[in-house]
């Protein structure tokens, strides 16, 4: 089932998500819903707080070129356990901040530990776009948005655009 994505500013996007104690059928179903929602948007990552669920769950799939085999990953309780000193700058966007983009600098490589759909611990090192995406989504679990990395003036400008967009959407 496709879910509605919260649009910034929404207080739920600034809250810290709670850890997942046990990967239940309901949470696996939520991960499936999140993947459907992400692909439909279209996006390459989605965090549970973006659909109003305050659990530490993200989904990612950065295989976005035609002909690439999709690689959907659901991560419960993801955490960065190591990151490179070398950095990358990507133009980031966010499904909760539609049509707004800005350059954000983050570690080029990150090693992430998480629980998979079966509750088994996984560890993998991601680089490039994958590393940026995973870090962006984990930030959502901490109540942090990509615009929080920007200068205050640029952040305020984007926030004003989102307030205007929300007003327009509410009017129909």
Buried (B, 14 or more C-beta within 10 A) or exposed (E): EEBEBBBBBBEBBBEEBEEBEEBEEEBBEBBBBBBBBBBEBEBBBBBBBBBEBBBBBBBBBBBEEEEEEEEBBBBBBBBBEEBBEEEBEBEBBBBBBBEBEBEBEBBBBBBBBBBBBEEEEBEEBBBEBBBBBBBBBBBBBBBBBBBEBBEEEEBEEBBEBBEEBBEEEEEE
